[in-house]
C-alpha cells in the first residue's frame, strides 16, 4: 500500500478549506447564510424599511376614526405588539373597507406572525384597491422573497419600478432578489441605480460590493465597502463585509480590525464572531479562535457554521471527542445537510474507525450524490480498508464530479498500482502533477512506481523533486524516507 498525502496531512487540509466558508459549504448553505445576514443587517439601513407602512399615505383615508386606528396599528407594530397592531388595522378596514394602506399594515403583521399566505392575500387586496401604489408590490415582493419564491418577488418589484422608476427601495429589493438567484450582472445594474438615486446611502454601495465580491472582483468590492463606511462609519454590515474581503486577500490584521469594529457596533451578531475566529485561527491563534466560535454559538446555538469551525479547530488540536460533539450537534440542527456527516466521518477516520467513517461518508453521499469531497473521503477510507475496486470506483466518481481534483488522481494511482496496474497508475500520478506541480506525494508515489518498473533514472528525477518539496514543507519524516529510497535505487544503479 503506497503512501497517500491524506494519510499524513488530511486534518490540516480540511481546516484550511473550512476557514473559507464559500469553499466549504454547499450552495444551499451559502445562500442561507447570505440571506440571514442581509435580513439581519437590513433593519439598520434607511433605504430598506420593509415593515413600515408609508405614513405619507395616511391621507388617502377619509374617515378620521379609520385614520386613528391605522396610526394606532403603526405605533403598536413599531413597539412589537403584533396582535394589537393586527386588531387596530382590522378595525381601520372595518371602518373604511377600501383603506389600501391598512391592508398593507395588516399584511405586515400577518407576515411577522408567520402567516405569509394571509399576508399575501392582504397585500393583493391593497393592490386591487389601489393598483398604482408601489408600496403593496414592495411588501408582497418581500414576502415572496422570504418564501424563496424569487421569481414571484422579482415580478412584484418590477411592477413597483414600472409605477415609480425612481423608487430606490424597489431597485434595491430587486437587486437583492437577483443577487440571491446568482444573477450578479443584473443585480449590479440595480445596485448602481440605487447609488445614482440615493448617492448618500451606504446600502447601495455595500450591496454593490457584495455582488462584485461574488464576481471575484475583490479590490472593487473593497472600494465600495470603504465608500459605504465613509458615508456611515457606524454601518456594521459594511465593516463586516470589508472584513470578509480583507480575509480573502490574506490581510488578516485588517480583517480582524473590521470584525472587531463590527462587534463593537453590533455585539449580538453571531457570524461576526465566527469570522473573527477564522482570522485568528489563520494566524495560528487556535485557542483565541475557539473562544470566538464559542461566543458565536452562545449568541445563536443554531448557527451551524460556528459548530463546523469549532469542530475543525478541535480536530486540528487533537481533541477528537470534542470535535465529534460539535459535528453531531450540527447534524442534529441540520440532519439533511451532508457536510456534518462528512466531517464526522473524517474524525472517525482519524480515530482509526474506518468502517464507522465509511458509514458517515455514505450518508453524506446519499443526501448529495454530487458531493465530490465525500466521494473522495469515502475512497480513501475504502482504500485504507483494503477494498481496492470500491476505492477505485469512488476516486473515479470524484474525478468525474471534479475533474481538477489532483488528490483524487493520486489516490486512484495508488489504488491502481496496488491492483497490479502500474502503467495506469503512472498515468494518474502524472495527471495529478499536471494539476498540482507542488504535490510532493504525487512525485513520491510516481517515483516509487517507476522504481518498481525498473525505470530508475526517471524515478530518481521524481523522487528528488519530492524531496525538495518535502524539505520546503519541513516534513522531516518524508525527507528521510525519500533519502533512504534514493540510496537504495542508487546502489542498484551502481
N, C-alpha and C positions, 0 to 999 in steps of 0.2 A: 504494500500500500504506500503510495507516494505521499510526500508532504504537501499539504494544502495551505494556502495563505490563511484561510479562515480558521484553521485549527490553532493558529498562534495569535491572530490579531482580530478575530471576529468581533469581540466585545468593543474594542476601540472603534472599529469600523461602523458598528451600529450607532454608537454615540455620536460620532462625527456626522452621520447622516441625520440623526434625531434632532440635533441642535438647529437644523434648518427646517422649520415646520412645513414649508411648502414642498420639500422633497420627501418628507416623512409621511405626511398624511395624505390619504386618498382625496380625490377632488371633492367628494361629498363633505368630508370633514373640513377641508379648507373653506368651502362655500359656507358651511355652517358657522365657522369661526368668524369669517368676514362679516356675515350677516349680523351675528350677535354684536360684533364690535361697532358696526355702523348704527345699529339701533341704540346701543348704549350711549354713544357719543352724540347722536343727533339732537338730543334734548338740550345740549348746550349751545346749539347754533341758531342764530337769529333767522336764517333763511328757512330752516326746516322745523316748523312748529306744527306737526301734522295733526295734533289733537285739540287744537284751539280753534273754535269757530270764529270766523271773521266778524268782529264786533261792529265793524262799519256797516254790516248788512242788517243790523237790528231794525233800522228804519223801514225795512220792507214790510214789516207787520204793521197793521193799523190799530189793532186793539191794544190799549195800554196794559191791560191785565195779562195779555199774552206776552207782551214785551217784558213785563216784570217777571213772569215765570221763566222766560228764556234767560234773562240775566241771572236769575237765581240758579238756574241749571249750570250756567257758565261758572259762577262762583263756587258752587258745590263740586263741580268737576275739577276745578283748579285745586280745591282742598283735598281731593282724593275720595270724596264721598260719591261713589258711582251710583249707588242705589238712590240716594237723594237727588242726584243730578238727573237720573233717568225719570224719576217721578215728576220733576219740575219740567223737563222737556215734554213729557207726555201731556202734562197739564196745559202747556202752551199750545200744543197741537189740538187738544180738545177744544180750547177756546177759539183757536183760529186754524182750521184744518189745512189751509194752504200755506202754512208758515214753513217755507223751504229750509231756512236756517235751523229751525227747531228739529227738523228731521235729521239734518247733519249732526247736530249735537246729540240727538238720541242715538244715531249710528255710532258715534264715538264711544258713548258709554257702553253700548252693547258690545262693541268690538273689544273694549278693555275688560269686559266681564267674560270674555271667552265665548261670545255668541256671534261669530262672524257672519253666519248666514242671515240672522236677523238684522245685523248691521248693514249688510249688502242691500237687503230689501228697503231699509230706511233711506239709504243714500239714493237708491233708484227712485224712491218716491219723491225725494227732493229734486232730482233731475226732471221727473215728469212735471213737477210744478213749475220749475224754472230751468229749462234746458240751456240757457245762455249764461249760467253762473258757473265758473270753473271750479269753485270750491268742492262741490259734491263729487265731481270727477276725480279730483285730487285725493279726497278721503277714500273713495271707492277704490282707486288705484292702490293706495297704501294697504288697504285690507287684502286686496288680491296679492300684493307683494308678500305680506305676512303668511298667506296661504300657499306661497310659492307658485302662484298662478301668474307667472311673469308676463306671458303674452297678453293675458287679460289686463294686467296692470298697465302695460305699455300702451294698449289701446285707449285706456281711460286718460292717461297722461297726455297722449297725443290729442285727444278731444279737448282737454283743458287748454293746450297750447293753441289749437285752432281758434278757440274763442278768445284767448288772451296771449298773443305771441310774445309779449314782453314779461310774462309771468316767470320770474326766475325760479321760484319754488317748483313750478311744473317741469321746467327744464332739468332742474337738479334731480327730482324724483325720477324722471325719465332716464337720465344718465345713470342713476343708481341701478334701475331695473336692467338696463342694457349691460351694465358692468357685471351684475350677478349672472347674466347669461354669457359672460365672457366675450361680448361684442364690444371690444375695447375701443376700436376706431370710432364706432358710432357713439359710445359713451363719451369719448374725448370731445367730440363735436358739441355735445350737450353741455359738458362742464365748461368748455370755452365760452359758450353762450352765456352761462351763468356768470362767469367772470366779466364778460362785456356788459351785462345788465347790472351786476352788483360788484363793481371793482373793489369795494372796500370790505367785502365779506370774506372771511378766511375759508369758508366752507367750500367754495368752488375751487380754490387753489389746492386744498387738501384732497378733494375728490379727484381732481385732475392729476395730482401727484400719485395717487393710488393707481390710476389707470396706466400712467407712464411707467410706474414701478413694475406692474404686471407685464408690460411690454419689454422689460429688461432695460429700460432707459433710466438707470438709477441716478446719474447726475442731474438729469432734467427733473426727475421726481423730487430730489433733494432741494433744488432751487424753488420749486413751488411750495414745498413744506416750509421752507425758510421765509417765503413771502407771507404765507399764512400766519406764521409766528410774529413776523414784523407787524402785521395788521392787528393781531390779537395775541399778545405774549402769554395770556392765560388760557389759551385754547389747548386743552390737553391732547386731543387726538392728533393735532399737528406734531406735537412733541413726540408722541408715541410712534407715529408713522416715520418720523425723521429718525428715531432710534432704530427702527427696523431697517431702514435704508443704510444707515451707517454700519449696522451689524453685517449687512450683506456685503459691504465693501471691506469688511475686516477692521473697521475703525472702532475697536471695542471700547476704548475710553470715551469716545464721543457718543457711542450708543448708550453706554451706562449713564452718562450725563443726562441724555434726553429721557431715558426711562426714569431716572431719579426725579427729574422735574415733573414728569407726568404723574408720578406717585404723589408728589407734593401738591399738585393741583387737583388730582382725583385719587385719593388714597384707597378707594374701595373697588378699584377695577382689577380683578384677578389676573387677566392676561399680562398686564404690565409687569407684575412680579415674576411671572413665568419667563417672560422675555429677558428681564434683568438677570434672572438665574442663568439663562443660556449664555449671556455675555460673560458673566462671571465664570461660568464653567469653562468657556473657551479660553479664559485667562489662566486656567489651572486652579481656580479657587473653588474646589468642589464643595467644601463644607458651607461656604457662603452661598453658593448656588442652591444647595439643598434647603437652606433656611428660606430662600426666596420661593422655592417651589412649595414648601410647606405653608408659607404665608398665602400664596395663591389659593391653595386648597382650603385653608381656613376661611377665606373670604367666599369661596364658591366651591363647596365639596363636589359639585357635579361637573367641574371644569376638567374634563378628561385629559387634555394635553399636558396639564401640570402633573397628572398621575404618570403619564408616559415619561416625561422628562425626569421626574423623581425616581421612577423605577430604573431608568437607564443609568442615572448617576449612582444609585446604589449598586447596580450590577457592575459598573466600572470599578467601584471601590471594593468589590468582592463580597458585598453584603447581599448575597443572593436570595436569602429568605425574605428580606425586606423588599427587594425588587419584586419578588413573586407576589407579595401582598399588594403592592401598588398596581401591578398588571391585572391581578384578579379583581381589584376594586374598579379598574377601568372597564373590565369585561362586564361586571355587574351593572355598571352605568350604561354601557352601550353593547349589549350582547350580540348585536348584528354587525358590529364593527370588527373586521378581520385583523386589524392592527394589533389589538390586545392579545389575541391568540398567538400571533406570530412572535411577538416579543416575549410572551410567556414561554413559548417553545424554545427560544434562544437561551433563556435562563436554565430551563430544564436540560437542554443540551450541554450547557456549561457545567452542570452538575453531574454529567455522565448518564443522565436518564434519557437515553436515546429513544426508546420506544414511546415514552411519555411525550417527548418533544415531537416525534413524528405525528402523534395524535393531534397535537395543537396545530401543527402546520397544516394537516389535512382539514381541520376545522376552518382555519383561515381561508384555505382554497375553496372549501365548499361554499363559503359566503361570498368569495370573489374569485372566480376561476381565472381571472386575468391578472391576479396579484403576482407579479413576476418574482418579487423577493421571497415570497412564501414558497414558491416552487423551487427557488434556488436553495433556501434553507432546508427544505424537505430533501432535496437531492443530496446535500452534504451529510444529512443525518442518515439517509439510506446508505450512502457510501461508507460512512463510519460503521454502520451495522452489517456491512458485507453484502448488501442487497444491490449488486452492481447493475443488473439490467434495469431495475426500477430507478436507480440513481441516474443512469444514462438517459432514461426517458424524461426524468424531471429536469435535468440540465438542458436537454434538447428543447423542452417546453419553455424553459426560462429564456433561452436564446430566441425562440420564435416570438415570444412576447416582447422581449427587449434585446434586439439584435446587437446592441453595443455593450452588453453586459460582459466585460472582459473576464471577470472571475468565473463566470459560468463556462466559458471556453476552457479555462484552466482546469476546472473541476471535471468537465467532460473529458479532457485529455487524460487526467489521472484515471478516470473510470475505464476509458477505452484501453489504456495501457495495461491495467490490471485484468482486463478481459482478453488480453493477448492480441491486441490490435495496435501495435506500436506506431505504424505509419500513420494511421488515422489520428492517433494521439499527438504525434508530432505536428500534424496539420492544425490541430486545435490549439496547441501551445503557441504556434506562430501567429494564429489569428488573435489570440489573447494579447500577444506582444504588439501586434499592429494597432490594436485598440488602446493599449496602455503600455507605452515603451518603458515605463518605470515599474513594471510588475516584476519584482525580484523573484517571486515564487514561480512565475511562468518561465523565466530564464532558467531557474534552477531545475525545475521538473523537465524542461526541454533538454537541458544538459544531461540529466540522469538517463533519460530515454535514449538519447543519441549515443551515450556511452555504452549502454547495453546492446545497441545495434552496431557496435564496433566503429561508429563514426566519431573517433576520439578527437580528432583535430577540431571539428565543428563543436563537439561537446565542450572542449576547453574554452573556446571563444564565449560560449553562452554562460558557462559557469563563472568565468572571470567577470562577465557583466553582472551576473547575480551577486557575486562577492562585493563588487563596487557599490551596488545598490544597498545591500545589507549593511555595509560599512556606513553609508550615508544615513541609514536608519538607526545606526548604533545597535544593531541586532547581533550581539556577540555570539550567541548560540549558533545562529545560522552561518555566520562568517567562519567559525571553527569547523562546522560541518562541511562547508564548501571546500575549505582548505584541505581537509582530510581526503575528500573525494578527488581533488585535483592531484594530490600527492599519489594516490593510488593509480590514477589514469596515467600520470607522467611516468610512473615506474613501469607500467605496461608498455608505454610507447618506447621507452629506453631499453 
